[in-house]
C-alpha cells in the first residue's frame, strides 16, 4: 500500500468518525503544503497548529472548498513571510538531524 493509499484511507476513516459529510471540501495537497510551509517558515511544531487553525477558520467561515483555500492562502503567506524565524533544526521539538545511538547524526526520516 502506498503512502497516498494510506492517507486516503485514513482521511476517509477519520472524516467518517468525525461526522464530516461525504466528499467534504478537503484538498489534501493544500493542507500538506501548508504544513510544510509552516514547519519550514516558522518552526516545526507550527505545522500541526497551523493546519488546525486553518481548518477551524475554514469551518467557521462555512467549510467550503473556497473557505479552506482562502484560509490556507492567508496562513501560507504569513508562514513564508516569517523569514526571521529562529533556526529550530537543533531544537527539542524535532531536530532536522537527530543523534543516533552510535554517536553519528542523520536526517530525520519524515
Biotite code that builds the C-alpha atoms (Angstrom):
import biotite.structure as struc

atoms = struc.array([
    struc.Atom([0.000, 0.000, 0.000], chain_id="A", res_id=1, res_name="UNK", atom_name="CA", element="C"),
    struc.Atom([1.415, 3.408, -0.996], chain_id="A", res_id=2, res_name="UNK", atom_name="CA", element="C"),
    struc.Atom([1.532, 6.458, 1.218], chain_id="A", res_id=3, res_name="UNK", atom_name="CA", element="C"),
    struc.Atom([-1.190, 8.037, -0.914], chain_id="A", res_id=4, res_name="UNK", atom_name="CA", element="C"),
    struc.Atom([-3.390, 4.984, -0.339], chain_id="A", res_id=5, res_name="UNK", atom_name="CA", element="C"),
    struc.Atom([-2.760, 5.087, 3.416], chain_id="A", res_id=6, res_name="UNK", atom_name="CA", element="C"),
    struc.Atom([-3.507, 8.820, 3.588], chain_id="A", res_id=7, res_name="UNK", atom_name="CA", element="C"),
    struc.Atom([-6.683, 8.456, 1.510], chain_id="A", res_id=8, res_name="UNK", atom_name="CA", element="C"),
    struc.Atom([-7.941, 5.607, 3.693], chain_id="A", res_id=9, res_name="UNK", atom_name="CA", element="C"),
    struc.Atom([-7.028, 7.446, 6.908], chain_id="A", res_id=10, res_name="UNK", atom_name="CA", element="C"),
    struc.Atom([-8.683, 10.667, 5.711], chain_id="A", res_id=11, res_name="UNK", atom_name="CA", element="C"),
    struc.Atom([-11.889, 8.823, 4.809], chain_id="A", res_id=12, res_name="UNK", atom_name="CA", element="C"),
    struc.Atom([-11.922, 6.889, 8.096], chain_id="A", res_id=13, res_name="UNK", atom_name="CA", element="C"),
    struc.Atom([-11.264, 9.981, 10.197], chain_id="A", res_id=14, res_name="UNK", atom_name="CA", element="C"),
    struc.Atom([-13.796, 12.118, 8.308], chain_id="A", res_id=15, res_name="UNK", atom_name="CA", element="C"),
    struc.Atom([-16.467, 9.471, 8.887], chain_id="A", res_id=16, res_name="UNK", atom_name="CA", element="C"),
    struc.Atom([-15.574, 9.136, 12.579], chain_id="A", res_id=17, res_name="UNK", atom_name="CA", element="C"),
    struc.Atom([-15.747, 12.931, 12.972], chain_id="A", res_id=18, res_name="UNK", atom_name="CA", element="C"),
    struc.Atom([-19.149, 13.045, 11.304], chain_id="A", res_id=19, res_name="UNK", atom_name="CA", element="C"),
    struc.Atom([-17.996, 15.073, 8.318], chain_id="A", res_id=20, res_name="UNK", atom_name="CA", element="C"),
    struc.Atom([-20.204, 14.833, 5.244], chain_id="A", res_id=21, res_name="UNK", atom_name="CA", element="C"),
    struc.Atom([-19.046, 12.534, 2.452], chain_id="A", res_id=22, res_name="UNK", atom_name="CA", element="C"),
    struc.Atom([-16.972, 14.480, -0.047], chain_id="A", res_id=23, res_name="UNK", atom_name="CA", element="C"),
    struc.Atom([-16.206, 17.298, 2.393], chain_id="A", res_id=24, res_name="UNK", atom_name="CA", element="C"),
    struc.Atom([-14.039, 20.068, 0.995], chain_id="A", res_id=25, res_name="UNK", atom_name="CA", element="C"),
    struc.Atom([-10.524, 18.782, 1.565], chain_id="A", res_id=26, res_name="UNK", atom_name="CA", element="C"),
    struc.Atom([-7.637, 19.298, -0.754], chain_id="A", res_id=27, res_name="UNK", atom_name="CA", element="C"),
    struc.Atom([-5.035, 17.120, 0.926], chain_id="A", res_id=28, res_name="UNK", atom_name="CA", element="C"),
    struc.Atom([-2.192, 18.689, -1.053], chain_id="A", res_id=29, res_name="UNK", atom_name="CA", element="C"),
    struc.Atom([-3.180, 22.175, 0.131], chain_id="A", res_id=30, res_name="UNK", atom_name="CA", element="C"),
    struc.Atom([-3.070, 21.000, 3.759], chain_id="A", res_id=31, res_name="UNK", atom_name="CA", element="C"),
    struc.Atom([0.219, 19.117, 3.361], chain_id="A", res_id=32, res_name="UNK", atom_name="CA", element="C"),
    struc.Atom([1.854, 22.039, 1.534], chain_id="A", res_id=33, res_name="UNK", atom_name="CA", element="C"),
    struc.Atom([0.645, 24.394, 4.249], chain_id="A", res_id=34, res_name="UNK", atom_name="CA", element="C"),
    struc.Atom([2.114, 22.135, 6.949], chain_id="A", res_id=35, res_name="UNK", atom_name="CA", element="C"),
    struc.Atom([5.454, 22.090, 5.099], chain_id="A", res_id=36, res_name="UNK", atom_name="CA", element="C"),
    struc.Atom([5.495, 25.869, 4.718], chain_id="A", res_id=37, res_name="UNK", atom_name="CA", element="C"),
    struc.Atom([4.668, 26.411, 8.400], chain_id="A", res_id=38, res_name="UNK", atom_name="CA", element="C"),
    struc.Atom([7.301, 23.901, 9.517], chain_id="A", res_id=39, res_name="UNK", atom_name="CA", element="C"),
    struc.Atom([9.997, 25.459, 7.337], chain_id="A", res_id=40, res_name="UNK", atom_name="CA", element="C"),
    struc.Atom([8.986, 29.115, 7.580], chain_id="A", res_id=41, res_name="UNK", atom_name="CA", element="C"),
    struc.Atom([8.083, 29.295, 11.258], chain_id="A", res_id=42, res_name="UNK", atom_name="CA", element="C"),
    struc.Atom([9.085, 26.236, 13.287], chain_id="A", res_id=43, res_name="UNK", atom_name="CA", element="C"),
    struc.Atom([8.414, 22.540, 13.014], chain_id="A", res_id=44, res_name="UNK", atom_name="CA", element="C"),
    struc.Atom([5.752, 22.479, 15.774], chain_id="A", res_id=45, res_name="UNK", atom_name="CA", element="C"),
    struc.Atom([3.880, 25.215, 13.882], chain_id="A", res_id=46, res_name="UNK", atom_name="CA", element="C"),
    struc.Atom([2.782, 22.687, 11.243], chain_id="A", res_id=47, res_name="UNK", atom_name="CA", element="C"),
    struc.Atom([0.014, 20.890, 13.172], chain_id="A", res_id=48, res_name="UNK", atom_name="CA", element="C"),
    struc.Atom([-1.056, 24.067, 14.938], chain_id="A", res_id=49, res_name="UNK", atom_name="CA", element="C"),
    struc.Atom([-1.294, 25.980, 11.667], chain_id="A", res_id=50, res_name="UNK", atom_name="CA", element="C"),
    struc.Atom([-3.258, 23.270, 9.881], chain_id="A", res_id=51, res_name="UNK", atom_name="CA", element="C"),
    struc.Atom([-5.651, 23.006, 12.823], chain_id="A", res_id=52, res_name="UNK", atom_name="CA", element="C"),
    struc.Atom([-6.228, 26.764, 12.917], chain_id="A", res_id=53, res_name="UNK", atom_name="CA", element="C"),
    struc.Atom([-6.765, 26.910, 9.152], chain_id="A", res_id=54, res_name="UNK", atom_name="CA", element="C"),
    struc.Atom([-9.293, 24.079, 9.338], chain_id="A", res_id=55, res_name="UNK", atom_name="CA", element="C"),
    struc.Atom([-11.031, 25.720, 12.254], chain_id="A", res_id=56, res_name="UNK", atom_name="CA", element="C"),
    struc.Atom([-11.179, 29.073, 10.454], chain_id="A", res_id=57, res_name="UNK", atom_name="CA", element="C"),
    struc.Atom([-12.465, 27.442, 7.274], chain_id="A", res_id=58, res_name="UNK", atom_name="CA", element="C"),
    struc.Atom([-15.157, 25.651, 9.266], chain_id="A", res_id=59, res_name="UNK", atom_name="CA", element="C"),
    struc.Atom([-16.269, 28.854, 10.959], chain_id="A", res_id=60, res_name="UNK", atom_name="CA", element="C"),
    struc.Atom([-16.471, 30.556, 7.565], chain_id="A", res_id=61, res_name="UNK", atom_name="CA", element="C"),
    struc.Atom([-18.774, 27.825, 6.234], chain_id="A", res_id=62, res_name="UNK", atom_name="CA", element="C"),
    struc.Atom([-16.433, 24.961, 5.404], chain_id="A", res_id=63, res_name="UNK", atom_name="CA", element="C"),
    struc.Atom([-16.473, 25.222, 1.625], chain_id="A", res_id=64, res_name="UNK", atom_name="CA", element="C"),
    struc.Atom([-13.509, 24.480, -0.590], chain_id="A", res_id=65, res_name="UNK", atom_name="CA", element="C"),
    struc.Atom([-13.152, 28.232, -1.160], chain_id="A", res_id=66, res_name="UNK", atom_name="CA", element="C"),
    struc.Atom([-13.165, 28.850, 2.612], chain_id="A", res_id=67, res_name="UNK", atom_name="CA", element="C"),
    struc.Atom([-10.343, 26.339, 3.057], chain_id="A", res_id=68, res_name="UNK", atom_name="CA", element="C"),
    struc.Atom([-8.367, 27.738, 0.122], chain_id="A", res_id=69, res_name="UNK", atom_name="CA", element="C"),
    struc.Atom([-8.694, 31.296, 1.435], chain_id="A", res_id=70, res_name="UNK", atom_name="CA", element="C"),
    struc.Atom([-7.650, 30.405, 4.987], chain_id="A", res_id=71, res_name="UNK", atom_name="CA", element="C"),
    struc.Atom([-4.759, 28.268, 3.702], chain_id="A", res_id=72, res_name="UNK", atom_name="CA", element="C"),
    struc.Atom([-3.571, 31.053, 1.398], chain_id="A", res_id=73, res_name="UNK", atom_name="CA", element="C"),
    struc.Atom([-3.549, 33.515, 4.297], chain_id="A", res_id=74, res_name="UNK", atom_name="CA", element="C"),
    struc.Atom([-1.583, 31.125, 6.526], chain_id="A", res_id=75, res_name="UNK", atom_name="CA", element="C"),
    struc.Atom([0.850, 30.218, 3.741], chain_id="A", res_id=76, res_name="UNK", atom_name="CA", element="C"),
    struc.Atom([1.537, 33.894, 3.019], chain_id="A", res_id=77, res_name="UNK", atom_name="CA", element="C"),
    struc.Atom([2.231, 34.538, 6.716], chain_id="A", res_id=78, res_name="UNK", atom_name="CA", element="C"),
    struc.Atom([4.440, 31.457, 7.104], chain_id="A", res_id=79, res_name="UNK", atom_name="CA", element="C"),
    struc.Atom([6.528, 32.277, 4.043], chain_id="A", res_id=80, res_name="UNK", atom_name="CA", element="C"),
    struc.Atom([6.911, 35.880, 5.191], chain_id="A", res_id=81, res_name="UNK", atom_name="CA", element="C"),
    struc.Atom([8.082, 34.719, 8.590], chain_id="A", res_id=82, res_name="UNK", atom_name="CA", element="C"),
    struc.Atom([11.680, 34.898, 7.342], chain_id="A", res_id=83, res_name="UNK", atom_name="CA", element="C"),
    struc.Atom([13.132, 35.891, 10.675], chain_id="A", res_id=84, res_name="UNK", atom_name="CA", element="C"),
    struc.Atom([12.105, 32.591, 12.223], chain_id="A", res_id=85, res_name="UNK", atom_name="CA", element="C"),
    struc.Atom([14.593, 31.098, 14.663], chain_id="A", res_id=86, res_name="UNK", atom_name="CA", element="C"),
    struc.Atom([16.575, 28.130, 13.434], chain_id="A", res_id=87, res_name="UNK", atom_name="CA", element="C"),
    struc.Atom([14.901, 25.157, 15.102], chain_id="A", res_id=88, res_name="UNK", atom_name="CA", element="C"),
    struc.Atom([16.981, 22.454, 13.466], chain_id="A", res_id=89, res_name="UNK", atom_name="CA", element="C"),
    struc.Atom([18.632, 21.668, 16.781], chain_id="A", res_id=90, res_name="UNK", atom_name="CA", element="C"),
    struc.Atom([15.608, 22.376, 18.987], chain_id="A", res_id=91, res_name="UNK", atom_name="CA", element="C"),
    struc.Atom([13.921, 19.884, 21.316], chain_id="A", res_id=92, res_name="UNK", atom_name="CA", element="C"),
    struc.Atom([10.746, 19.728, 19.225], chain_id="A", res_id=93, res_name="UNK", atom_name="CA", element="C"),
    struc.Atom([12.074, 17.630, 16.388], chain_id="A", res_id=94, res_name="UNK", atom_name="CA", element="C"),
    struc.Atom([15.519, 18.395, 15.049], chain_id="A", res_id=95, res_name="UNK", atom_name="CA", element="C"),
    struc.Atom([16.272, 18.125, 11.369], chain_id="A", res_id=96, res_name="UNK", atom_name="CA", element="C"),
    struc.Atom([19.257, 15.975, 12.255], chain_id="A", res_id=97, res_name="UNK", atom_name="CA", element="C"),
    struc.Atom([18.927, 13.573, 15.111], chain_id="A", res_id=98, res_name="UNK", atom_name="CA", element="C"),
    struc.Atom([21.684, 11.943, 17.078], chain_id="A", res_id=99, res_name="UNK", atom_name="CA", element="C"),
    struc.Atom([21.845, 8.203, 16.717], chain_id="A", res_id=100, res_name="UNK", atom_name="CA", element="C"),
    struc.Atom([22.828, 5.846, 19.469], chain_id="A", res_id=101, res_name="UNK", atom_name="CA", element="C"),
    struc.Atom([26.155, 5.228, 17.724], chain_id="A", res_id=102, res_name="UNK", atom_name="CA", element="C"),
    struc.Atom([27.036, 8.939, 18.027], chain_id="A", res_id=103, res_name="UNK", atom_name="CA", element="C"),
    struc.Atom([26.504, 9.794, 14.365], chain_id="A", res_id=104, res_name="UNK", atom_name="CA", element="C"),
    struc.Atom([23.825, 12.104, 13.043], chain_id="A", res_id=105, res_name="UNK", atom_name="CA", element="C"),
    struc.Atom([21.338, 11.540, 10.321], chain_id="A", res_id=106, res_name="UNK", atom_name="CA", element="C"),
    struc.Atom([18.426, 13.216, 8.624], chain_id="A", res_id=107, res_name="UNK", atom_name="CA", element="C"),
    struc.Atom([15.035, 12.825, 10.206], chain_id="A", res_id=108, res_name="UNK", atom_name="CA", element="C"),
    struc.Atom([13.055, 10.212, 8.267], chain_id="A", res_id=109, res_name="UNK", atom_name="CA", element="C"),
    struc.Atom([9.924, 12.328, 7.901], chain_id="A", res_id=110, res_name="UNK", atom_name="CA", element="C"),
])
